[in-house]
């Protein structure tokens, strides 16, 4: 190969090298000028509460459908609880018996019993009056020496016995008038209050068979079907509180410069093709189980991930849980 050919090959190689360098530089400059900004992506979240019952039962009827809007107090489902109904009947029967016993204790004896005790007392009083007069006469005769001391003692014993009989009859009459003892009355009243408490408890269980919404929201999920058995505390449905919505992001800590507490950023919702302002209200380290970005190969450190929550500054129509929300990094 002559020198002329060698020089031509070298010139072509240098030309190709310079062309490659120019192309690489042009691509680098274009990429730098038109680079896609780094984004922070999250999704809309909403508060939910779970509807469940304190008592086991069978689903008798479900009054709502998934996706339906409900107001606080609306009936959501009805349970069939025959066991609780039986306990209610038993509790009401016990209350009726306790109420009757309390009324009897408070009222005291019947009118007929009071009248009978009064008549016996009057009879005892009449007998006492006779034995008292007899004793007085015998006492006078004994003082005159007409009767013996034994006769006087016999008259005195009969008089004392009649007096004791009169006091006993009077006591029976007073007992009939006053009714039962205070302790008995208090015990009867306590038993009635206890029975009332049992009835109230069973009634509270009966109320739990009709499940109602505690807050306005949307039925997001229904678990059992009509006719299925559910246990105590078993979830029956979830209600999404649509007025309590926020956006949740998982953000590496090197992207947190513009997402400080209280910061307001514009967020784009692709599903609505709409930009809305959101305010950062919550930030928490996700812990060691979250994704880390290793940078130790560059002699730096590991980057942790944080959960960041932001609340829309205004109500966003048609924003649904699960929709993607994007924030461009400045």
ZIKA-V987464 format. One record per residue. N is the residue number from 1. RES is the residue in one letter. SS is DSSP state (h for helix, s for strand, l for the rest). NEAR is the number of other C-alpha atoms within 8 Angstrom. D_LAST is the distance of its C-alpha to the last C-alpha in Angstrom with 1 decimal. Layout:
# ZIKA-V987464
n:N res:RES ss:SS near:NEAR d_last:D_LAST
n:N res:RES ss:SS near:NEAR d_last:D_LAST
This chain:
# ZIKA-V987464
n:1 res:X ss:l near:4 d_last:60.1
n:2 res:X ss:l near:5 d_last:60.7
n:3 res:X ss:h near:6 d_last:58.5
n:4 res:X ss:h near:6 d_last:57.5
n:5 res:X ss:h near:8 d_last:56.0
n:6 res:X ss:h near:9 d_last:54.2
n:7 res:X ss:h near:8 d_last:52.6
n:8 res:X ss:h near:8 d_last:51.5
n:9 res:X ss:h near:8 d_last:49.8
n:10 res:X ss:h near:8 d_last:48.0
n:11 res:X ss:h near:8 d_last:46.8
n:12 res:X ss:h near:8 d_last:45.5
n:13 res:X ss:h near:8 d_last:43.7
n:14 res:X ss:h near:8 d_last:42.0
n:15 res:X ss:h near:8 d_last:41.1
n:16 res:X ss:h near:8 d_last:39.6
n:17 res:X ss:h near:8 d_last:37.7
n:18 res:X ss:h near:8 d_last:36.2
n:19 res:X ss:h near:8 d_last:35.3
n:20 res:X ss:h near:8 d_last:33.5
n:21 res:X ss:h near:8 d_last:31.6
n:22 res:X ss:h near:8 d_last:30.6
n:23 res:X ss:h near:8 d_last:29.5
n:24 res:X ss:h near:8 d_last:27.3
n:25 res:X ss:h near:8 d_last:25.7
n:26 res:X ss:h near:8 d_last:25.2
n:27 res:X ss:h near:8 d_last:23.6
n:28 res:X ss:h near:8 d_last:21.3
n:29 res:X ss:h near:8 d_last:20.3
n:30 res:X ss:h near:8 d_last:19.8
n:31 res:X ss:h near:8 d_last:17.7
n:32 res:X ss:h near:7 d_last:15.5
n:33 res:X ss:h near:6 d_last:15.1
n:34 res:X ss:l near:6 d_last:14.8
n:35 res:X ss:l near:6 d_last:13.0
n:36 res:X ss:l near:4 d_last:11.6
n:37 res:X ss:l near:7 d_last:8.0
n:38 res:X ss:l near:6 d_last:8.4
n:39 res:X ss:s near:8 d_last:9.0
n:40 res:X ss:s near:11 d_last:10.6
n:41 res:X ss:s near:10 d_last:14.0
n:42 res:X ss:s near:11 d_last:16.6
n:43 res:X ss:s near:12 d_last:19.6
n:44 res:X ss:s near:15 d_last:21.5
n:45 res:X ss:s near:10 d_last:24.2
n:46 res:X ss:s near:11 d_last:27.2
n:47 res:X ss:s near:9 d_last:29.9
n:48 res:X ss:s near:8 d_last:33.3
n:49 res:X ss:s near:8 d_last:36.7
n:50 res:X ss:s near:9 d_last:39.7
n:51 res:X ss:s near:11 d_last:43.0
n:52 res:X ss:s near:11 d_last:46.0
n:53 res:X ss:l near:12 d_last:49.6
n:54 res:X ss:l near:8 d_last:51.6
n:55 res:X ss:l near:10 d_last:54.6
n:56 res:X ss:l near:10 d_last:55.3
n:57 res:X ss:s near:11 d_last:56.5
n:58 res:X ss:s near:12 d_last:56.4
n:59 res:X ss:s near:16 d_last:53.9
n:60 res:X ss:s near:10 d_last:56.2
n:61 res:X ss:s near:8 d_last:53.8
n:62 res:X ss:s near:10 d_last:50.1
n:63 res:X ss:l near:8 d_last:49.4
n:64 res:X ss:l near:8 d_last:45.8
n:65 res:X ss:l near:8 d_last:43.8
n:66 res:X ss:l near:9 d_last:40.4
n:67 res:X ss:l near:8 d_last:37.9
n:68 res:X ss:l near:8 d_last:40.2
n:69 res:X ss:s near:8 d_last:39.0
n:70 res:X ss:s near:10 d_last:41.1
n:71 res:X ss:l near:9 d_last:41.8
n:72 res:X ss:l near:9 d_last:42.8
n:73 res:X ss:l near:8 d_last:46.5
n:74 res:X ss:l near:8 d_last:46.7
n:75 res:X ss:s near:10 d_last:48.9
n:76 res:X ss:s near:11 d_last:47.1
n:77 res:X ss:s near:13 d_last:49.9
n:78 res:X ss:s near:13 d_last:53.5
n:79 res:X ss:s near:11 d_last:55.1
n:80 res:X ss:s near:9 d_last:58.8
n:81 res:X ss:l near:10 d_last:60.2
n:82 res:X ss:h near:6 d_last:64.0
n:83 res:X ss:h near:6 d_last:64.2
n:84 res:X ss:h near:10 d_last:62.6
n:85 res:X ss:h near:9 d_last:64.9
n:86 res:X ss:h near:8 d_last:67.9
n:87 res:X ss:h near:9 d_last:66.8
n:88 res:X ss:h near:11 d_last:66.5
n:89 res:X ss:h near:8 d_last:70.1
n:90 res:X ss:h near:8 d_last:71.3
n:91 res:X ss:h near:12 d_last:69.5
n:92 res:X ss:h near:10 d_last:71.0
n:93 res:X ss:h near:8 d_last:74.4
n:94 res:X ss:h near:9 d_last:74.1
n:95 res:X ss:h near:12 d_last:73.0
n:96 res:X ss:h near:8 d_last:76.0
n:97 res:X ss:h near:8 d_last:78.4
n:98 res:X ss:h near:12 d_last:76.9
n:99 res:X ss:h near:9 d_last:77.1
n:100 res:X ss:h near:8 d_last:80.7
n:101 res:X ss:h near:9 d_last:81.6
n:102 res:X ss:h near:12 d_last:79.9
n:103 res:X ss:h near:8 d_last:81.7
n:104 res:X ss:h near:9 d_last:85.0
n:105 res:X ss:h near:12 d_last:84.4
n:106 res:X ss:h near:9 d_last:83.5
n:107 res:X ss:h near:7 d_last:86.4
n:108 res:X ss:l near:11 d_last:89.1
n:109 res:X ss:l near:10 d_last:92.4
n:110 res:X ss:l near:6 d_last:93.6
n:111 res:X ss:h near:6 d_last:96.1
n:112 res:X ss:h near:6 d_last:98.9
n:113 res:X ss:h near:9 d_last:98.3
n:114 res:X ss:h near:12 d_last:98.3
n:115 res:X ss:h near:8 d_last:101.5
n:116 res:X ss:h near:8 d_last:103.1
n:117 res:X ss:h near:12 d_last:102.2
n:118 res:X ss:h near:11 d_last:103.6
n:119 res:X ss:h near:8 d_last:106.9
n:120 res:X ss:h near:9 d_last:107.3
n:121 res:X ss:h near:12 d_last:106.7
n:122 res:X ss:h near:8 d_last:109.3
n:123 res:X ss:h near:8 d_last:111.8
n:124 res:X ss:h near:12 d_last:111.2
n:125 res:X ss:h near:10 d_last:111.8
n:126 res:X ss:h near:8 d_last:115.0
n:127 res:X ss:h near:9 d_last:116.2
n:128 res:X ss:h near:12 d_last:115.3
n:129 res:X ss:h near:8 d_last:117.3
n:130 res:X ss:h near:8 d_last:120.4
n:131 res:X ss:h near:12 d_last:120.2
n:132 res:X ss:h near:9 d_last:119.8
n:133 res:X ss:h near:8 d_last:122.9
n:134 res:X ss:h near:9 d_last:124.8
n:135 res:X ss:h near:12 d_last:123.8
n:136 res:X ss:h near:8 d_last:124.8
n:137 res:X ss:h near:8 d_last:128.3
n:138 res:X ss:h near:12 d_last:128.9
n:139 res:X ss:h near:9 d_last:127.8
n:140 res:X ss:h near:8 d_last:130.4
n:141 res:X ss:h near:10 d_last:133.1
n:142 res:X ss:h near:12 d_last:132.2
n:143 res:X ss:h near:7 d_last:132.6
n:144 res:X ss:l near:6 d_last:136.0
n:145 res:X ss:l near:7 d_last:136.9
n:146 res:X ss:l near:7 d_last:137.3
n:147 res:X ss:l near:9 d_last:134.7
n:148 res:X ss:l near:8 d_last:133.8
n:149 res:X ss:h near:7 d_last:130.6
n:150 res:X ss:h near:6 d_last:129.5
n:151 res:X ss:h near:9 d_last:129.5
n:152 res:X ss:h near:13 d_last:127.5
n:153 res:X ss:h near:8 d_last:124.9
n:154 res:X ss:h near:8 d_last:124.7
n:155 res:X ss:h near:12 d_last:124.0
n:156 res:X ss:h near:9 d_last:121.4
n:157 res:X ss:h near:8 d_last:119.6
n:158 res:X ss:h near:9 d_last:119.5
n:159 res:X ss:h near:12 d_last:118.2
n:160 res:X ss:h near:8 d_last:115.4
n:161 res:X ss:h near:8 d_last:114.5
n:162 res:X ss:h near:12 d_last:114.3
n:163 res:X ss:h near:10 d_last:112.1
n:164 res:X ss:h near:8 d_last:109.7
n:165 res:X ss:h near:9 d_last:109.6
n:166 res:X ss:h near:12 d_last:108.8
n:167 res:X ss:h near:8 d_last:105.9
n:168 res:X ss:h near:8 d_last:104.5
n:169 res:X ss:h near:13 d_last:104.8
n:170 res:X ss:h near:10 d_last:103.2
n:171 res:X ss:h near:8 d_last:100.3
n:172 res:X ss:h near:9 d_last:99.8
n:173 res:X ss:h near:12 d_last:99.8
n:174 res:X ss:h near:8 d_last:97.2
n:175 res:X ss:h near:9 d_last:95.0
n:176 res:X ss:h near:12 d_last:95.3
n:177 res:X ss:h near:9 d_last:94.4
n:178 res:X ss:h near:7 d_last:91.5
n:179 res:X ss:l near:11 d_last:90.0
n:180 res:X ss:l near:10 d_last:88.0
n:181 res:X ss:l near:6 d_last:87.1
n:182 res:X ss:h near:6 d_last:83.9
n:183 res:X ss:h near:6 d_last:82.5
n:184 res:X ss:h near:9 d_last:83.2
n:185 res:X ss:h near:12 d_last:81.6
n:186 res:X ss:h near:8 d_last:78.4
n:187 res:X ss:h near:8 d_last:78.3
n:188 res:X ss:h near:12 d_last:78.7
n:189 res:X ss:h near:9 d_last:76.0
n:190 res:X ss:h near:8 d_last:73.6
n:191 res:X ss:h near:9 d_last:74.3
n:192 res:X ss:h near:12 d_last:73.5
n:193 res:X ss:h near:8 d_last:70.2
n:194 res:X ss:h near:8 d_last:69.4
n:195 res:X ss:h near:13 d_last:70.2
n:196 res:X ss:h near:9 d_last:68.0
n:197 res:X ss:h near:8 d_last:65.1
n:198 res:X ss:h near:9 d_last:65.6
n:199 res:X ss:h near:12 d_last:65.7
n:200 res:X ss:h near:8 d_last:62.5
n:201 res:X ss:h near:8 d_last:60.7
n:202 res:X ss:h near:12 d_last:61.9
n:203 res:X ss:h near:9 d_last:60.9
n:204 res:X ss:h near:8 d_last:57.4
n:205 res:X ss:h near:11 d_last:57.3
n:206 res:X ss:h near:10 d_last:58.6
n:207 res:X ss:h near:7 d_last:55.8
n:208 res:X ss:l near:10 d_last:53.3
n:209 res:X ss:l near:13 d_last:54.8
n:210 res:X ss:s near:11 d_last:53.0
n:211 res:X ss:s near:12 d_last:49.2
n:212 res:X ss:s near:10 d_last:47.1
n:213 res:X ss:l near:13 d_last:43.5
n:214 res:X ss:l near:6 d_last:42.3
n:215 res:X ss:l near:8 d_last:39.1
n:216 res:X ss:l near:10 d_last:38.0
n:217 res:X ss:s near:12 d_last:36.1
n:218 res:X ss:s near:13 d_last:36.3
n:219 res:X ss:s near:16 d_last:38.5
n:220 res:X ss:s near:10 d_last:36.1
n:221 res:X ss:s near:9 d_last:38.7
n:222 res:X ss:s near:10 d_last:42.5
n:223 res:X ss:l near:7 d_last:44.1
n:224 res:X ss:l near:8 d_last:48.0
n:225 res:X ss:l near:6 d_last:50.3
n:226 res:X ss:l near:9 d_last:53.2
n:227 res:X ss:l near:7 d_last:56.1
n:228 res:X ss:l near:8 d_last:54.2
n:229 res:X ss:s near:8 d_last:54.9
n:230 res:X ss:s near:10 d_last:52.1
n:231 res:X ss:l near:8 d_last:52.5
n:232 res:X ss:l near:9 d_last:51.8
n:233 res:X ss:l near:8 d_last:48.0
n:234 res:X ss:l near:8 d_last:47.3
n:235 res:X ss:s near:10 d_last:44.2
n:236 res:X ss:s near:10 d_last:45.2
n:237 res:X ss:s near:12 d_last:42.0
n:238 res:X ss:s near:13 d_last:38.4
n:239 res:X ss:s near:13 d_last:37.2
n:240 res:X ss:s near:12 d_last:33.5
n:241 res:X ss:s near:14 d_last:32.6
n:242 res:X ss:s near:9 d_last:30.4
n:243 res:X ss:s near:5 d_last:29.7
n:244 res:X ss:s near:7 d_last:28.1
n:245 res:X ss:s near:13 d_last:25.0
n:246 res:X ss:s near:11 d_last:21.6
n:247 res:X ss:s near:13 d_last:18.8
n:248 res:X ss:s near:12 d_last:18.9
n:249 res:X ss:s near:11 d_last:16.2
n:250 res:X ss:s near:10 d_last:17.2
n:251 res:X ss:s near:11 d_last:14.3
n:252 res:X ss:s near:12 d_last:14.8
n:253 res:X ss:h near:9 d_last:14.6
n:254 res:X ss:h near:6 d_last:12.4
n:255 res:X ss:h near:10 d_last:9.5
n:256 res:X ss:l near:9 d_last:10.7
n:257 res:X ss:l near:6 d_last:9.1
n:258 res:X ss:l near:8 d_last:7.4
n:259 res:X ss:l near:9 d_last:10.3
n:260 res:X ss:l near:8 d_last:13.2
n:261 res:X ss:l near:8 d_last:16.5
n:262 res:X ss:l near:7 d_last:16.7
n:263 res:X ss:l near:9 d_last:13.0
n:264 res:X ss:s near:8 d_last:12.7
n:265 res:X ss:s near:9 d_last:10.0
n:266 res:X ss:s near:9 d_last:10.8
n:267 res:X ss:s near:12 d_last:12.2
n:268 res:X ss:s near:11 d_last:14.0
n:269 res:X ss:s near:13 d_last:17.5
n:270 res:X ss:l near:8 d_last:18.9
n:271 res:X ss:l near:7 d_last:22.5
n:272 res:X ss:l near:7 d_last:22.4
n:273 res:X ss:l near:7 d_last:20.1
n:274 res:X ss:s near:8 d_last:18.7
n:275 res:X ss:s near:8 d_last:15.5
n:276 res:X ss:s near:12 d_last:16.2
n:277 res:X ss:s near:11 d_last:14.8
n:278 res:X ss:s near:12 d_last:15.2
n:279 res:X ss:s near:12 d_last:15.8
n:280 res:X ss:s near:15 d_last:15.7
n:281 res:X ss:s near:10 d_last:19.4
n:282 res:X ss:s near:9 d_last:20.2
n:283 res:X ss:s near:10 d_last:19.1
n:284 res:X ss:s near:7 d_last:21.6
n:285 res:X ss:s near:8 d_last:22.2
n:286 res:X ss:l near:10 d_last:23.6
n:287 res:X ss:l near:7 d_last:26.1
n:288 res:X ss:l near:5 d_last:27.6
n:289 res:X ss:l near:5 d_last:28.2
n:290 res:X ss:l near:8 d_last:24.5
n:291 res:X ss:l near:7 d_last:22.9
n:292 res:X ss:l near:9 d_last:22.2
n:293 res:X ss:s near:8 d_last:20.5
n:294 res:X ss:l near:8 d_last:23.0
n:295 res:X ss:l near:10 d_last:22.0
n:296 res:X ss:h near:8 d_last:25.5
n:297 res:X ss:h near:6 d_last:26.4
n:298 res:X ss:h near:5 d_last:24.2
n:299 res:X ss:l near:6 d_last:25.9
n:300 res:X ss:l near:7 d_last:23.0
n:301 res:X ss:l near:7 d_last:22.8
n:302 res:X ss:l near:9 d_last:22.3
n:303 res:X ss:s near:11 d_last:19.1
n:304 res:X ss:l near:13 d_last:20.0
n:305 res:X ss:s near:14 d_last:18.8
n:306 res:X ss:s near:12 d_last:18.3
n:307 res:X ss:s near:13 d_last:19.1
n:308 res:X ss:s near:13 d_last:16.8
n:309 res:X ss:s near:12 d_last:18.3
n:310 res:X ss:s near:12 d_last:17.0
n:311 res:X ss:s near:11 d_last:19.5
n:312 res:X ss:s near:13 d_last:19.2
n:313 res:X ss:l near:8 d_last:19.8
n:314 res:X ss:l near:6 d_last:22.4
n:315 res:X ss:l near:5 d_last:24.8
n:316 res:X ss:l near:7 d_last:23.5
n:317 res:X ss:l near:4 d_last:26.6
n:318 res:X ss:l near:5 d_last:27.3
n:319 res:X ss:l near:8 d_last:24.5
n:320 res:X ss:l near:6 d_last:26.4
n:321 res:X ss:l near:9 d_last:26.0
n:322 res:X ss:l near:7 d_last:24.7
n:323 res:X ss:l near:10 d_last:22.5
n:324 res:X ss:s near:11 d_last:19.2
n:325 res:X ss:s near:13 d_last:16.0
n:326 res:X ss:s near:11 d_last:12.5
n:327 res:X ss:s near:11 d_last:9.1
n:328 res:X ss:s near:9 d_last:6.3
n:329 res:X ss:l near:9 d_last:3.8
n:330 res:X ss:l near:4 d_last:0.0
